[in-house]
């Protein structure tokens, strides 16, 4: 494939944008290909090359680049009416009512502008509501580019340090880290700091770490610990929201109701968005009802609210989830078969419309039991194994993923996420032919 135009655009971008990109994950080597437009389940780059798109904007595009007519009409209508008013609009009320009607934890919402802003606000809300300072997060979890959670463990829950320059050490002192799927570690940190913990924040499924599923009973255990110690349980459903578990989100599928939920991506219909939802008593701690300050010029933007509302309403009236989940299951099963034949040490993970191949280094002994006990055991754990913590994924052969992605799959017209960690997503615009073509590409790549 020719990429001369993308190379030229990247050279120009390097002179006016830090690293040539506006989000670090896009800075692929030797240079990123620049997208010109989307078409259904595909994208076309600046050189005219066509790719099957399994990135889907890193999750928001439930319908791919084929926008349902009601969504398109709503966006055009609200755009024509005026971009922003600095005052409430009816559509944000309708959107909040829809979400509260379907998501188990949500009685009330506050819309913001990104997933990061949602998690920042949720942490502030938890601290303000409880009067406590410490937050517990999962090693390998990701909650956006915010100071409270950009930390890494130095060997113990309280031995945390910033994971990037620019964050004072004092911020990390208030964040406790535990391994995902480790009940004993969570119980221990509550035994030591239970009366200081404002909240536990976790993704229901680690979505920025190769897709790590919760072991059976893990989130129920977290719910019980929070109840016993007067802490809040926050589910970060920026990735899983309205993708895993349908309109009830991952919490509905798991049967565990958090106190607070953060949203992004799909809830905005492909436009910049975030939201914090939960029990009315807690959410009303935000100003002006309460004392925890939160505000934003573009929050509840009418175009975004219209897109998000019609996006979800279309899913409620059509078999969107059946289609995307079926195709993703075919991908997971098909890639598993290919790996069994060509790379048996690799592990296929995911659920609903999410999928990923983790380049694990060792093949477990035949007959080993799946300790995770996840629902995908029959289709994705042919050797009864899947990563249980972020460390399991971090130990994978990440350099191999980059080679397979950029040197092989991309050359065959398949657009995958740029590294080992981010999930891939199926959209309503994808077809059986896209699945078949992708599986053939995997055979060649591996």
C-alpha positions in Angstrom: 0.0 0.0 0.0 1.1 3.5 -0.7 1.2 5.9 2.3 3.0 8.9 0.8 0.3 11.3 1.7 0.1 10.1 5.3 3.9 10.5 5.6 3.6 14.0 4.3 0.8 14.9 6.7 2.7 13.5 9.6 5.8 15.5 8.7 3.7 18.7 8.7 2.0 17.7 12.0 5.3 17.2 13.7 6.0 20.9 13.2 2.8 22.2 14.8 1.5 19.5 17.2 3.3 17.8 20.0 4.5 14.4 18.7 2.4 15.1 15.6 -0.8 13.9 17.2 -3.4 15.1 19.7 -3.7 11.8 21.6 -0.6 9.8 22.4 -1.9 6.4 21.3 -2.2 7.6 17.7 1.6 8.1 17.4 2.3 4.8 15.7 5.6 3.9 14.2 7.1 4.8 11.8 4.2 7.2 11.3 0.4 7.0 11.5 -1.9 6.7 8.5 -4.2 9.7 8.3 -7.9 9.0 7.9 -9.9 10.8 5.2 -13.3 9.4 5.9 -15.3 6.5 7.2 -17.6 4.2 5.2 -19.8 1.7 7.2 -17.4 -0.7 8.9 -14.4 0.7 7.0 -12.1 3.7 6.8 -10.3 5.2 3.9 -7.0 6.9 4.5 -5.5 10.0 2.9 -3.8 7.8 0.2 -7.1 6.1 -0.7 -6.3 2.8 1.0 -9.4 1.1 2.5 -9.4 -0.8 5.8 -11.8 -2.8 7.8 -12.1 -0.7 11.0 -12.2 -2.7 14.3 -11.0 0.4 16.2 -14.3 2.2 15.9 -12.8 5.4 17.4 -11.7 3.3 20.4 -15.3 2.4 21.2 -17.8 5.1 20.7 -19.0 4.0 17.2 -21.6 1.4 18.0 -23.0 1.9 14.4 -19.6 2.3 12.8 -19.4 5.1 10.2 -22.9 4.3 8.9 -25.0 6.7 11.1 -28.6 5.7 11.5 -31.0 8.2 9.9 -32.7 9.3 13.2 -29.2 10.2 14.6 -28.2 12.1 11.5 -31.4 14.0 11.4 -31.2 15.0 15.0 -27.7 16.2 14.7 -28.5 18.3 11.6 -31.6 19.7 13.3 -29.8 20.8 16.4 -26.7 22.1 14.5 -29.0 24.2 12.4 -30.8 25.6 15.4 -27.6 27.0 16.9 -24.4 25.5 18.4 -24.5 26.5 22.1 -26.7 28.7 24.3 -25.2 28.8 27.8 -28.6 27.6 29.0 -30.4 24.2 29.4 -32.2 22.5 26.5 -35.0 19.9 26.4 -32.8 17.3 24.7 -30.4 17.0 27.7 -33.4 16.2 29.9 -34.7 13.6 27.5 -31.3 12.0 27.3 -30.9 11.9 31.1 -34.3 10.4 31.4 -33.5 7.6 29.0 -30.2 6.7 30.7 -31.9 6.8 34.2 -34.6 4.5 32.9 -32.2 1.8 31.6 -29.0 1.8 33.8 -29.6 0.1 37.2 -27.4 2.5 39.2 -28.6 5.8 37.7 -31.3 7.9 39.3 -29.7 11.2 38.3 -26.9 12.5 36.0 -24.5 15.3 35.4 -23.3 15.5 31.8 -19.7 16.6 31.1 -17.4 16.6 28.0 -15.1 13.6 28.2 -14.6 10.3 30.0 -11.6 11.9 31.8 -13.7 14.8 33.0 -16.3 12.3 34.2 -13.8 10.3 36.3 -12.2 13.5 37.6 -15.6 14.7 38.8 -16.6 11.3 40.2 -13.4 11.2 42.4 -14.1 14.8 43.6 -17.7 13.9 44.3 -16.8 10.8 46.3 -14.3 12.7 48.4 -16.8 15.5 49.0 -19.7 13.2 49.8 -17.8 11.0 52.2 -15.4 13.6 53.7 -12.5 11.2 53.0 -9.5 11.5 50.8 -8.2 8.1 49.7 -9.3 6.3 46.5 -8.7 2.7 45.7 -8.0 1.8 42.0 -7.0 -1.3 40.1 -3.5 -1.9 38.8 -3.8 -1.9 35.0 -7.1 0.0 35.1 -7.4 3.3 33.3 -9.6 6.2 34.2 -8.4 8.9 31.8 -5.7 11.5 32.1 -6.3 12.7 35.6 -4.0 13.2 38.5 -5.7 11.0 41.1 -5.4 7.8 39.0 -2.3 8.3 36.9 -0.2 6.4 39.4 1.7 3.1 39.5 2.4 0.7 42.3 5.9 0.5 43.8 5.2 -2.9 45.4 2.3 -2.3 47.8 -1.1 -0.5 48.0 0.3 2.5 49.7 3.6 2.6 47.8 2.2 4.5 44.9 3.9 7.1 42.7 2.9 9.2 39.8 3.2 7.4 36.5 4.0 10.6 34.5 6.0 13.8 35.2 3.8 16.7 36.1 1.9 15.1 39.0 3.1 15.9 42.6 3.9 12.9 44.7 1.4 14.2 47.2 -1.4 13.3 44.8 -0.3 9.7 44.6 -0.3 9.4 48.4 -4.1 9.5 48.4 -4.4 6.7 45.8 -4.2 3.1 46.8 -3.6 0.4 44.2 -4.6 -3.3 44.3 -4.4 -6.0 41.6 -7.6 -6.6 39.7 -9.3 -9.9 40.6 -7.4 -10.2 43.9 -10.0 -10.3 46.7 -7.3 -10.7 49.5 -5.5 -7.5 48.4 -8.8 -5.5 48.4 -9.8 -6.9 51.8 -6.3 -6.1 53.2 -6.4 -2.5 52.0 -9.8 -2.0 53.7 -8.5 -3.5 56.9 -5.7 -1.0 57.0 -7.4 2.1 55.6 -11.2 1.4 55.6 -12.1 4.6 57.5 -10.0 6.7 55.1 -11.3 5.3 51.8 -13.8 7.5 49.9 -14.3 5.1 47.0 -13.2 2.2 45.0 -13.0 3.0 41.4 -12.8 0.2 38.9 -13.8 -0.7 35.4 -16.2 -3.7 35.4 -13.8 -5.2 32.8 -10.3 -3.8 32.3 -10.7 -2.3 28.8 -7.3 -0.6 28.3 -5.4 -3.7 29.4 -6.1 -6.2 26.7 -9.6 -6.9 28.1 -9.4 -8.6 31.5 -12.6 -10.1 32.8 -13.6 -10.1 36.4 -13.4 -13.4 38.2 -16.6 -14.7 39.6 -17.8 -12.8 42.7 -15.1 -10.1 42.6 -17.3 -7.1 42.1 -19.8 -8.5 44.6 -16.9 -8.6 47.1 -16.0 -5.0 46.3 -19.7 -4.0 46.8 -19.7 -5.6 50.2 -16.5 -4.1 51.3 -17.7 -0.6 50.4 -21.0 -1.1 52.2 -19.2 -2.3 55.3 -16.9 0.7 55.4 -19.1 3.5 54.2 -17.2 3.9 51.0 -18.6 4.4 47.5 -18.3 1.9 44.7 -17.6 3.7 41.4 -17.9 1.7 38.1 -16.0 3.4 35.3 -18.2 2.4 32.3 -16.6 4.8 29.8 -15.7 1.8 27.7 -18.2 -0.9 28.7 -21.2 1.5 29.0 -23.9 0.6 26.4 -21.5 -1.9 24.8 -21.2 -4.7 27.4 -24.6 -5.7 28.7 -26.6 -3.6 26.2 -28.6 -0.7 27.6 -28.2 -1.9 31.2 -24.4 -1.7 30.7 -21.9 -4.1 32.3 -23.4 -3.5 35.8 -26.7 -4.9 34.6 -25.0 -7.9 33.1 -23.0 -8.5 36.3 -25.9 -7.9 38.6 -23.8 -5.5 40.8 -25.1 -2.0 41.3 -22.4 0.7 42.0 -23.1 3.9 43.8 -21.7 6.0 41.0 -21.1 5.3 37.3 -19.0 7.2 34.9 -19.8 7.2 31.1 -18.3 8.4 27.9 -18.0 7.2 24.3 -21.3 5.7 23.2 -23.4 7.8 25.5 -22.5 10.8 23.2 -23.2 9.1 19.9 -19.7 9.6 18.6 -19.4 13.2 19.8 -17.3 14.5 22.8 -19.1 13.5 26.0 -18.9 12.3 29.6 -21.4 11.7 32.3 -21.5 10.9 36.0 -24.6 9.0 37.1 -25.8 7.4 40.3 -28.0 7.7 43.4 -29.8 11.0 43.5 -28.6 11.6 47.1 -25.0 11.4 45.9 -25.2 13.2 42.5 -27.1 16.1 44.2 -23.9 16.8 46.1 -22.7 18.6 42.9 -23.3 22.3 42.8 -25.8 24.0 42.7 -27.8 21.4 44.6 -24.8 20.6 46.9 -21.4 21.9 47.7 -19.0 19.9 45.4 -18.2 22.2 42.6 -18.6 21.0 39.0 -19.3 23.1 35.9 -18.4 23.3 32.2 -19.2 25.6 29.3 -19.9 22.8 26.8 -21.5 20.3 29.2 -24.8 19.0 27.9 -24.1 20.4 24.4 -27.3 20.1 22.5 -25.8 18.4 19.4 -24.0 15.8 21.6 -27.2 15.2 23.6 -29.3 14.8 20.5 -26.8 12.3 19.0 -26.5 10.3 22.3 -30.2 10.1 22.8 -31.0 9.0 19.3 -28.0 6.6 19.3 -29.4 4.8 22.4 -33.0 5.0 21.3 -32.1 3.3 18.0 -30.5 0.5 19.9 -33.6 0.1 22.1 -35.8 -0.3 19.0 -33.5 -2.5 16.9 -31.5 -5.7 17.4 -28.2 -3.9 17.4 -26.7 -5.8 20.3 -27.6 -9.2 18.8 -25.8 -8.4 15.6 -22.6 -6.9 17.0 -22.3 -9.6 19.7 -22.8 -12.4 17.2 -20.1 -11.1 14.9 -17.7 -10.6 17.8 -18.3 -14.1 19.0 -17.5 -15.4 15.5 -14.3 -13.3 15.5 -13.2 -14.6 18.9 -13.9 -18.2 18.0 -12.3 -17.9 14.6 -9.1 -16.3 15.9 -9.0 -18.9 18.7 -9.0 -21.6 16.1 -6.3 -19.9 14.1 -4.1 -19.5 17.2 -4.7 -23.1 18.2 -3.2 -24.1 14.9 -0.5 -21.4 14.4 0.3 -19.7 17.8 -1.2 -21.8 20.7 0.5 -19.6 23.3 -1.7 -16.7 22.3 -5.0 -16.0 24.1 -8.2 -14.5 22.7 -10.2 -12.5 25.1 -13.4 -10.3 25.2 -17.1 -10.4 25.6 -20.2 -8.9 23.9 -18.8 -6.8 21.0 -15.3 -6.5 22.3 -12.4 -8.7 21.3 -8.6 -8.9 21.5 -5.7 -11.3 20.9 -3.2 -11.2 23.8 0.2 -12.4 22.8 0.8 -14.3 26.0 4.1 -16.1 26.0 3.4 -19.5 27.5 0.8 -22.1 26.7 -0.7 -23.5 29.9 -0.8 -27.2 30.3 -3.7 -29.0 28.6 -6.5 -29.5 31.0 -5.7 -26.6 33.2 -8.9 -25.1 34.6 -9.9 -21.5 33.8 -9.4 -19.7 37.1 -11.3 -16.7 35.8 -14.5 -18.6 35.3 -15.6 -16.1 32.7 -18.5 -16.6 30.4 -16.3 -16.8 27.3 -14.5 -19.9 28.4 -15.9 -22.2 25.7 -15.2 -19.8 22.8 -12.0 -17.9 23.8 -10.2 -20.1 26.3 -9.5 -23.2 24.3 -6.6 -23.9 26.6 -8.6 -22.8 29.6 -6.6 -19.7 30.3 -7.1 -16.0 30.2 -5.3 -13.0 31.9 -6.7 -12.2 35.3 -4.7 -9.1 36.1 -3.2 -6.1 34.3 0.2 -7.6 35.0 -0.7 -10.7 33.0 -1.3 -8.6 29.9 1.7 -6.3 30.6 3.9 -9.5 30.6 2.7 -10.4 27.1 4.9 -10.0 24.0 3.8 -6.5 23.2 6.5 -6.0 20.5 5.0 -8.9 18.5 1.6 -7.2 18.6 3.1 -4.1 17.1 4.7 -6.1 14.3 1.6 -8.1 13.5 -0.6 -5.0 13.6 1.5 -2.6 11.5 3.5 -4.9 9.3 0.9 -7.5 8.6 -2.7 -6.8 9.4 -2.6 -3.1 8.2 -0.9 -4.2 5.0 -3.9 -6.6 4.4 -6.4 -3.8 4.9 -7.4 -4.5 8.6 -7.3 -1.6 11.1 -6.6 -2.8 14.6 -5.8 -0.9 17.8 -2.2 0.2 17.7 -0.9 -1.8 20.7 -1.5 -4.8 22.9 -3.6 -3.0 25.5 -6.7 -1.3 23.9 -9.7 -3.3 23.0 -11.1 -3.7 19.5 -14.8 -3.3 18.8 -17.5 -4.6 16.4 -20.1 -2.2 15.0 -23.6 -2.6 13.6 -22.2 -1.6 10.2 -19.8 -4.6 10.1 -20.8 -7.7 8.0 -20.1 -11.4 7.8 -17.7 -10.6 4.9 -15.7 -8.3 7.2 -15.3 -11.1 9.7 -14.3 -13.6 7.1 -11.8 -11.3 5.5 -10.3 -10.4 8.9 -9.9 -14.1 9.8 -8.1 -14.7 6.6 -5.8 -11.8 7.4 -5.1 -13.3 10.8 -4.0 -16.6 9.2 -1.5 -14.8 7.1 -0.3 -12.5 9.8 0.3 -15.2 12.4 
